[in-house]
Amino acid sequence: MQANTVQPAFTDQDFMAQAMDLATQAAQIGEVPVGALVVCDGQIIGQGYNQTISAHDPCAHAEIMALRQAAQNIGNYRLSGCDLYVTLEPCTMCVGAIIHARIKRLVYAATEPKAGAVASQLQLFSLPHFNHVVHVESGLMADEASTMLSSFFKQRRMAHKAAKALQNVPL
């Protein structure tokens, strides 16, 4: 008699690790390293990473890319009952999209002290006039996400400084 094989359920940690992999892909093409996944019933239905520079699209944030793909995959812009995993606290635009998509739960890693619209600068989910409540969890893999972002911007500053120094070299 063969035992039933049950697929192990993925954990929040597993999904955030996959979002971190997407953030790495963004960094590899020169984008701010942010990755996002939409998960419904334990299945990834959408994923994305920042593409604002490469796509010439100010709306091509990781969250938006993941929400768009998820909506296309299920044939509905409402993603009720789905979770969104993202490596950085969402901005105002992304919070609006999360609400309109009816995401059930947002799990994000690092806070965004300059433009975070969940907890850092604004607390948009707590405004009473929205007709949808998003449950929020934060801090999962925050150190890893923060380190990735810090390293990315440090490298970018060093490259900018080197380019500027080359401009000042006399011929």
CYANA upper distance limits for C-alpha pairs under 8 A (distance plus 0.5 A):
  9 ALA  CA     42 GLY  CA      7.58
 10 PHE  CA     14 ASP  CA      6.40
 10 PHE  CA     15 PHE  CA      7.59
 10 PHE  CA     42 GLY  CA      7.24
 11 THR  CA     15 PHE  CA      6.99
 12 ASP  CA     16 MET  CA      6.58
 13 GLN  CA     17 ALA  CA      6.55
 13 GLN  CA    140 LEU  CA      7.63
 13 GLN  CA    141 MET  CA      8.18
 14 ASP  CA     18 GLN  CA      6.93
 15 PHE  CA     19 ALA  CA      6.83
 15 PHE  CA     37 LEU  CA      7.83
 15 PHE  CA     85 TYR  CA      7.39
 16 MET  CA     20 MET  CA      6.65
 16 MET  CA     85 TYR  CA      6.57
 16 MET  CA     86 VAL  CA      7.56
 16 MET  CA     87 THR  CA      7.64
 16 MET  CA    109 ALA  CA      8.29
 16 MET  CA    140 LEU  CA      7.91
 16 MET  CA    141 MET  CA      7.75
 17 ALA  CA     21 ASP  CA      6.87
 17 ALA  CA    141 MET  CA      8.45
 18 GLN  CA     22 LEU  CA      6.95
 18 GLN  CA     37 LEU  CA      8.31
 19 ALA  CA     23 ALA  CA      6.78
 19 ALA  CA     34 VAL  CA      8.30
 19 ALA  CA     35 GLY  CA      5.20
 19 ALA  CA     36 ALA  CA      5.53
 19 ALA  CA     37 LEU  CA      6.54
 19 ALA  CA     47 GLN  CA      8.45
 19 ALA  CA     85 TYR  CA      7.30
 19 ALA  CA     86 VAL  CA      6.75
 19 ALA  CA     87 THR  CA      6.90
 20 MET  CA     24 THR  CA      6.80
 20 MET  CA     34 VAL  CA      7.89
 20 MET  CA     35 GLY  CA      6.43
 20 MET  CA     87 THR  CA      6.88
 20 MET  CA    145 ALA  CA      7.58
 21 ASP  CA     25 GLN  CA      7.00
 21 ASP  CA     35 GLY  CA      7.80
 22 LEU  CA     26 ALA  CA      6.96
 22 LEU  CA     33 PRO  CA      8.41
 22 LEU  CA     34 VAL  CA      7.63
 22 LEU  CA     35 GLY  CA      5.18
 22 LEU  CA     36 ALA  CA      7.59
 22 LEU  CA     48 GLY  CA      7.31
 22 LEU  CA     49 TYR  CA      6.18
 23 ALA  CA     27 ALA  CA      6.89
 23 ALA  CA     32 VAL  CA      8.32
 23 ALA  CA     33 PRO  CA      4.79
 23 ALA  CA     34 VAL  CA      4.79
 23 ALA  CA     35 GLY  CA      4.66
 23 ALA  CA     36 ALA  CA      8.35
 23 ALA  CA     49 TYR  CA      6.40
 23 ALA  CA     50 ASN  CA      8.06
 23 ALA  CA     87 THR  CA      7.90
 24 THR  CA     28 GLN  CA      6.73
 24 THR  CA     33 PRO  CA      6.44
 24 THR  CA     34 VAL  CA      8.25
 24 THR  CA     35 GLY  CA      8.35
 25 GLN  CA     29 ILE  CA      7.23
 25 GLN  CA     33 PRO  CA      7.95
 25 GLN  CA     49 TYR  CA      7.86
 26 ALA  CA     30 GLY  CA      6.98
 26 ALA  CA     31 GLU  CA      5.42
 26 ALA  CA     32 VAL  CA      6.83
 26 ALA  CA     33 PRO  CA      5.53
 26 ALA  CA     34 VAL  CA      7.21
 26 ALA  CA     35 GLY  CA      7.97
 26 ALA  CA     49 TYR  CA      6.24
 26 ALA  CA     50 ASN  CA      6.33
 26 ALA  CA     51 GLN  CA      7.59
 27 ALA  CA     31 GLU  CA      5.55
 27 ALA  CA     32 VAL  CA      6.38
 27 ALA  CA     33 PRO  CA      5.29
 27 ALA  CA    152 PHE  CA      7.56
 29 ILE  CA     54 SER  CA      8.39
 31 GLU  CA     50 ASN  CA      6.56
 31 GLU  CA     51 GLN  CA      6.78
 31 GLU  CA     52 THR  CA      7.87
 31 GLU  CA     53 ILE  CA      7.01
 31 GLU  CA     54 SER  CA      8.09
 32 VAL  CA     50 ASN  CA      6.85
 32 VAL  CA    149 LEU  CA      7.77
 32 VAL  CA    152 PHE  CA      7.77
 33 PRO  CA     49 TYR  CA      7.91
 33 PRO  CA     50 ASN  CA      7.25
 33 PRO  CA    148 MET  CA      7.62
 33 PRO  CA    149 LEU  CA      6.70
 33 PRO  CA    152 PHE  CA      7.87
 34 VAL  CA     49 TYR  CA      6.12
 34 VAL  CA     50 ASN  CA      6.22
 34 VAL  CA     61 HIS  CA      8.45
 34 VAL  CA     62 ALA  CA      6.53
 34 VAL  CA     86 VAL  CA      7.66
 34 VAL  CA     87 THR  CA      6.11
 34 VAL  CA     88 LEU  CA      6.83
 35 GLY  CA     47 GLN  CA      8.18
 35 GLY  CA     48 GLY  CA      6.36
 35 GLY  CA     49 TYR  CA      4.77
 35 GLY  CA     50 ASN  CA      7.20
 35 GLY  CA     62 ALA  CA      5.78
 35 GLY  CA     63 GLU  CA      7.93
 35 GLY  CA     86 VAL  CA      6.21
 35 GLY  CA     87 THR  CA      6.20
 35 GLY  CA     88 LEU  CA      8.48
 36 ALA  CA     47 GLN  CA      6.11
 36 ALA  CA     48 GLY  CA      5.83
 36 ALA  CA     49 TYR  CA      6.64
 36 ALA  CA     62 ALA  CA      5.88
 36 ALA  CA     63 GLU  CA      5.96
 36 ALA  CA     66 ALA  CA      6.53
 36 ALA  CA     84 LEU  CA      7.44
 36 ALA  CA     85 TYR  CA      5.87
 36 ALA  CA     86 VAL  CA      4.73
 36 ALA  CA     87 THR  CA      7.12
 37 LEU  CA     44 ILE  CA      7.17
 37 LEU  CA     45 ILE  CA      8.20
 37 LEU  CA     46 GLY  CA      6.17
 37 LEU  CA     47 GLN  CA      4.85
 37 LEU  CA     48 GLY  CA      7.08
 37 LEU  CA     63 GLU  CA      8.08
 37 LEU  CA     66 ALA  CA      6.28
 37 LEU  CA     84 LEU  CA      6.17
 37 LEU  CA     85 TYR  CA      5.62
 37 LEU  CA     86 VAL  CA      7.08
 38 VAL  CA     44 ILE  CA      6.30
 38 VAL  CA     45 ILE  CA      6.24
 38 VAL  CA     46 GLY  CA      5.38
 38 VAL  CA     47 GLN  CA      6.68
 38 VAL  CA     66 ALA  CA      6.65
 38 VAL  CA     67 LEU  CA      7.17
 38 VAL  CA     70 ALA  CA      6.99
 38 VAL  CA     82 CYS  CA      7.07
 38 VAL  CA     83 ASP  CA      6.17
 38 VAL  CA     84 LEU  CA      5.09
 38 VAL  CA     85 TYR  CA      6.98
 39 VAL  CA     43 GLN  CA      5.79
 39 VAL  CA     44 ILE  CA      4.92
 39 VAL  CA     45 ILE  CA      6.27
 39 VAL  CA     46 GLY  CA      7.64
 39 VAL  CA     82 CYS  CA      6.05
 39 VAL  CA     83 ASP  CA      5.64
 39 VAL  CA     84 LEU  CA      6.85
 39 VAL  CA     85 TYR  CA      8.38
 40 CYS  CA     44 ILE  CA      6.98
 40 CYS  CA     45 ILE  CA      7.19
 40 CYS  CA     81 GLY  CA      7.16
 40 CYS  CA     82 CYS  CA      5.00
 40 CYS  CA     83 ASP  CA      6.88
 41 ASP  CA     82 CYS  CA      7.84
 45 ILE  CA     69 GLN  CA      7.78
 45 ILE  CA     70 ALA  CA      5.40
 45 ILE  CA     73 ASN  CA      7.00
 45 ILE  CA     74 ILE  CA      8.29
 46 GLY  CA     65 MET  CA      8.43
 46 GLY  CA     66 ALA  CA      5.17
 46 GLY  CA     67 LEU  CA      6.78
 46 GLY  CA     68 ARG  CA      7.91
 46 GLY  CA     69 GLN  CA      5.31
 46 GLY  CA     70 ALA  CA      4.53
 46 GLY  CA     71 ALA  CA      8.29
 46 GLY  CA     73 ASN  CA      7.96
 47 GLN  CA     62 ALA  CA      8.26
 47 GLN  CA     65 MET  CA      7.23
 47 GLN  CA     66 ALA  CA      4.54
 47 GLN  CA     67 LEU  CA      7.99
 47 GLN  CA     69 GLN  CA      7.16
 47 GLN  CA     70 ALA  CA      7.90
 48 GLY  CA     61 HIS  CA      8.48
 48 GLY  CA     62 ALA  CA      5.32
 48 GLY  CA     63 GLU  CA      7.15
 48 GLY  CA     64 ILE  CA      8.12
 48 GLY  CA     65 MET  CA      5.30
 48 GLY  CA     66 ALA  CA      4.93
 48 GLY  CA     69 GLN  CA      8.42
 49 TYR  CA     61 HIS  CA      7.15
 49 TYR  CA     62 ALA  CA      4.41
 49 TYR  CA     63 GLU  CA      7.88
 49 TYR  CA     65 MET  CA      7.28
 49 TYR  CA     66 ALA  CA      8.10
 50 ASN  CA     60 ALA  CA      6.56
 50 ASN  CA     61 HIS  CA      5.13
 50 ASN  CA     62 ALA  CA      4.91
 50 ASN  CA     65 MET  CA      8.26
 51 GLN  CA     55 ALA  CA      6.06
 51 GLN  CA     56 HIS  CA      8.28
 51 GLN  CA     57 ASP  CA      7.87
 51 GLN  CA     60 ALA  CA      5.73
 51 GLN  CA     61 HIS  CA      6.83
 51 GLN  CA     62 ALA  CA      7.79
 52 THR  CA     56 HIS  CA      6.04
 52 THR  CA     57 ASP  CA      5.29
 52 THR  CA     58 PRO  CA      5.74
 52 THR  CA     59 CYS  CA      7.16
 52 THR  CA     60 ALA  CA      5.29
 52 THR  CA     61 HIS  CA      6.88
 53 ILE  CA     57 ASP  CA      7.34
 53 ILE  CA     58 PRO  CA      8.38
 55 ALA  CA     60 ALA  CA      7.71
 59 CYS  CA     64 ILE  CA      7.45
 59 CYS  CA     93 MET  CA      8.49
 60 ALA  CA     64 ILE  CA      6.60
 60 ALA  CA     65 MET  CA      6.54
 61 HIS  CA     65 MET  CA      6.74
 61 HIS  CA     94 CYS  CA      8.21
 62 ALA  CA     66 ALA  CA      6.69
 62 ALA  CA     86 VAL  CA      8.17
 63 GLU  CA     67 LEU  CA      6.56
 63 GLU  CA     84 LEU  CA      8.39
 63 GLU  CA     86 VAL  CA      7.40
 63 GLU  CA     90 PRO  CA      8.18
 63 GLU  CA     94 CYS  CA      6.87
 64 ILE  CA     68 ARG  CA      6.50
 64 ILE  CA     94 CYS  CA      7.03
 64 ILE  CA     97 ALA  CA      7.69
 65 MET  CA     69 GLN  CA      6.76
 66 ALA  CA     70 ALA  CA      6.61
 67 LEU  CA     71 ALA  CA      6.58
 67 LEU  CA     98 ILE  CA      8.47
 67 LEU  CA    101 ALA  CA      8.15
 68 ARG  CA     72 GLN  CA      6.71
 68 ARG  CA     77 TYR  CA      8.44
 69 GLN  CA     73 ASN  CA      6.59
 70 ALA  CA     74 ILE  CA      6.84
 70 ALA  CA     79 LEU  CA      8.17
 71 ALA  CA     75 GLY  CA      6.16
 71 ALA  CA     76 ASN  CA      5.61
 71 ALA  CA     77 TYR  CA      5.32
 71 ALA  CA     78 ARG  CA      7.53
 71 ALA  CA     79 LEU  CA      7.31
 72 GLN  CA     76 ASN  CA      7.25
 72 GLN  CA     77 TYR  CA      8.12
 77 TYR  CA    101 ALA  CA      6.48
 78 ARG  CA    100 HIS  CA      7.89
 78 ARG  CA    101 ALA  CA      5.16
 78 ARG  CA    102 ARG  CA      6.34
 78 ARG  CA    103 ILE  CA      8.45
 79 LEU  CA    101 ALA  CA      5.77
 79 LEU  CA    102 ARG  CA      6.08
 79 LEU  CA    103 ILE  CA      6.18
 80 SER  CA    101 ALA  CA      7.59
 80 SER  CA    102 ARG  CA      5.52
 80 SER  CA    103 ILE  CA      6.05
 80 SER  CA    104 LYS  CA      6.68
 81 GLY  CA    102 ARG  CA      8.17
 81 GLY  CA    103 ILE  CA      6.87
 81 GLY  CA    104 LYS  CA      5.55
 81 GLY  CA    105 ARG  CA      8.42
 82 CYS  CA    103 ILE  CA      5.88
 82 CYS  CA    104 LYS  CA      5.95
 82 CYS  CA    105 ARG  CA      7.35
 83 ASP  CA    103 ILE  CA      6.47
 83 ASP  CA    104 LYS  CA      6.21
 83 ASP  CA    105 ARG  CA      5.17
 83 ASP  CA    106 LEU  CA      6.32
 83 ASP  CA    107 VAL  CA      7.97
 84 LEU  CA    103 ILE  CA      7.41
 84 LEU  CA    105 ARG  CA      6.79
 84 LEU  CA    106 LEU  CA      5.37
 84 LEU  CA    107 VAL  CA      6.64
 85 TYR  CA    106 LEU  CA      6.59
 85 TYR  CA    107 VAL  CA      5.31
 85 TYR  CA    108 TYR  CA      6.23
 86 VAL  CA     90 PRO  CA      8.35
 86 VAL  CA    106 LEU  CA      8.30
 86 VAL  CA    107 VAL  CA      6.91
 86 VAL  CA    108 TYR  CA      5.28
 86 VAL  CA    109 ALA  CA      7.08
 87 THR  CA    108 TYR  CA      5.90
 87 THR  CA    109 ALA  CA      5.19
 87 THR  CA    110 ALA  CA      6.66
 87 THR  CA    142 ALA  CA      8.14
 87 THR  CA    145 ALA  CA      6.49
 88 LEU  CA    108 TYR  CA      6.27
 88 LEU  CA    109 ALA  CA      6.02
 88 LEU  CA    110 ALA  CA      5.32
 88 LEU  CA    111 THR  CA      6.46
 88 LEU  CA    112 GLU  CA      6.95
 88 LEU  CA    145 ALA  CA      7.78
 89 GLU  CA    108 TYR  CA      6.26
 89 GLU  CA    109 ALA  CA      7.45
 89 GLU  CA    110 ALA  CA      6.56
 89 GLU  CA    111 THR  CA      5.47
 89 GLU  CA    112 GLU  CA      5.90
 89 GLU  CA    116 GLY  CA      5.98
 89 GLU  CA    117 ALA  CA      7.75
 89 GLU  CA    118 VAL  CA      7.16
 90 PRO  CA     94 CYS  CA      6.11
 90 PRO  CA     95 VAL  CA      6.57
 90 PRO  CA    112 GLU  CA      8.18
 90 PRO  CA    116 GLY  CA      6.23
 90 PRO  CA    117 ALA  CA      6.56
 90 PRO  CA    118 VAL  CA      7.13
 91 CYS  CA     95 VAL  CA      6.66
 91 CYS  CA    115 ALA  CA      6.32
 91 CYS  CA    116 GLY  CA      5.53
 91 CYS  CA    117 ALA  CA      5.42
 91 CYS  CA    118 VAL  CA      8.05
 92 THR  CA     96 GLY  CA      6.82
 92 THR  CA    115 ALA  CA      8.24
 92 THR  CA    116 GLY  CA      7.83
 92 THR  CA    117 ALA  CA      5.69
 92 THR  CA    124 LEU  CA      8.18
 93 MET  CA     97 ALA  CA      6.94
 94 CYS  CA     98 ILE  CA      6.57
 95 VAL  CA     99 ILE  CA      6.74
 95 VAL  CA    117 ALA  CA      7.38
 95 VAL  CA    118 VAL  CA      7.90
 95 VAL  CA    124 LEU  CA      7.75
 95 VAL  CA    125 PHE  CA      8.10
 96 GLY  CA    100 HIS  CA      6.71
 97 ALA  CA    101 ALA  CA      6.47
 98 ILE  CA    102 ARG  CA      6.73
 98 ILE  CA    103 ILE  CA      6.13
 99 ILE  CA    103 ILE  CA      6.91
 99 ILE  CA    130 PHE  CA      8.44
 99 ILE  CA    132 HIS  CA      6.91
 99 ILE  CA    133 VAL  CA      8.19
 99 ILE  CA    134 VAL  CA      7.69
102 ARG  CA    132 HIS  CA      7.14
102 ARG  CA    134 VAL  CA      8.15
103 ILE  CA    134 VAL  CA      6.90
104 LYS  CA    133 VAL  CA      7.90
104 LYS  CA    134 VAL  CA      5.75
104 LYS  CA    135 HIS  CA      6.78
105 ARG  CA    134 VAL  CA      5.88
105 ARG  CA    135 HIS  CA      5.08
105 ARG  CA    136 VAL  CA      6.29
105 ARG  CA    137 GLU  CA      8.21
106 LEU  CA    134 VAL  CA      7.25
106 LEU  CA    135 HIS  CA      6.65
106 LEU  CA    136 VAL  CA      5.35
106 LEU  CA    137 GLU  CA      6.75
107 VAL  CA    136 VAL  CA      6.45
107 VAL  CA    137 GLU  CA      5.25
107 VAL  CA    138 SER  CA      6.12
107 VAL  CA    140 LEU  CA      8.03
108 TYR  CA    136 VAL  CA      8.46
108 TYR  CA    137 GLU  CA      7.00
108 TYR  CA    138 SER  CA      5.35
108 TYR  CA    139 GLY  CA      6.95
108 TYR  CA    140 LEU  CA      7.15
109 ALA  CA    138 SER  CA      6.09
109 ALA  CA    139 GLY  CA      5.11
109 ALA  CA    140 LEU  CA      5.32
109 ALA  CA    141 MET  CA      5.88
109 ALA  CA    142 ALA  CA      4.80
109 ALA  CA    143 ASP  CA      8.47
109 ALA  CA    145 ALA  CA      6.90
110 ALA  CA    138 SER  CA      7.83
110 ALA  CA    139 GLY  CA      6.46
110 ALA  CA    140 LEU  CA      8.30
110 ALA  CA    141 MET  CA      7.99
110 ALA  CA    142 ALA  CA      4.87
110 ALA  CA    143 ASP  CA      7.68
110 ALA  CA    145 ALA  CA      6.39
110 ALA  CA    146 SER  CA      6.31
111 THR  CA    116 GLY  CA      7.20
111 THR  CA    119 ALA  CA      8.29
111 THR  CA    120 SER  CA      7.16
111 THR  CA    138 SER  CA      8.46
111 THR  CA    139 GLY  CA      8.23
111 THR  CA    142 ALA  CA      8.20
112 GLU  CA    116 GLY  CA      5.07
112 GLU  CA    120 SER  CA      6.86
113 PRO  CA    120 SER  CA      5.78
113 PRO  CA    121 GLN  CA      7.12
114 LYS  CA    120 SER  CA      7.97
114 LYS  CA    121 GLN  CA      7.30
115 ALA  CA    120 SER  CA      7.81
115 ALA  CA    121 GLN  CA      6.59
116 GLY  CA    120 SER  CA      5.53
116 GLY  CA    121 GLN  CA      5.90
116 GLY  CA    122 LEU  CA      7.05
117 ALA  CA    121 GLN  CA      6.21
117 ALA  CA    122 LEU  CA      4.85
117 ALA  CA    123 GLN  CA      6.11
117 ALA  CA    124 LEU  CA      6.47
118 VAL  CA    122 LEU  CA      6.35
118 VAL  CA    123 GLN  CA      5.09
118 VAL  CA    124 LEU  CA      6.34
118 VAL  CA    125 PHE  CA      6.94
119 ALA  CA    123 GLN  CA      5.47
123 GLN  CA    127 LEU  CA      7.84
125 PHE  CA    130 PHE  CA      8.28
125 PHE  CA    133 VAL  CA      7.56
125 PHE  CA    134 VAL  CA      7.31
138 SER  CA    142 ALA  CA      8.47
141 MET  CA    145 ALA  CA      6.79
142 ALA  CA    146 SER  CA      6.43
143 ASP  CA    147 THR  CA      6.52
144 GLU  CA    148 MET  CA      6.70
145 ALA  CA    149 LEU  CA      6.75
146 SER  CA    150 SER  CA      6.52
147 THR  CA    151 SER  CA      6.51
148 MET  CA    152 PHE  CA      6.65
149 LEU  CA    153 PHE  CA      6.79
150 SER  CA    154 LYS  CA      6.51
151 SER  CA    155 GLN  CA      6.60
152 PHE  CA    156 ARG  CA      6.69
153 PHE  CA    157 ARG  CA      6.57
154 LYS  CA    158 MET  CA      6.71
155 GLN  CA    159 ALA  CA      6.63
156 ARG  CA    160 HIS  CA      6.66
157 ARG  CA    161 LYS  CA      6.58
158 MET  CA    162 ALA  CA      6.61
159 ALA  CA    163 ALA  CA      6.61
160 HIS  CA    164 LYS  CA      6.62
161 LYS  CA    165 ALA  CA      6.66
162 ALA  CA    166 LEU  CA      6.81
163 ALA  CA    167 GLN  CA      6.99
164 LYS  CA    168 ASN  CA      7.16
165 ALA  CA    169 VAL  CA      7.13
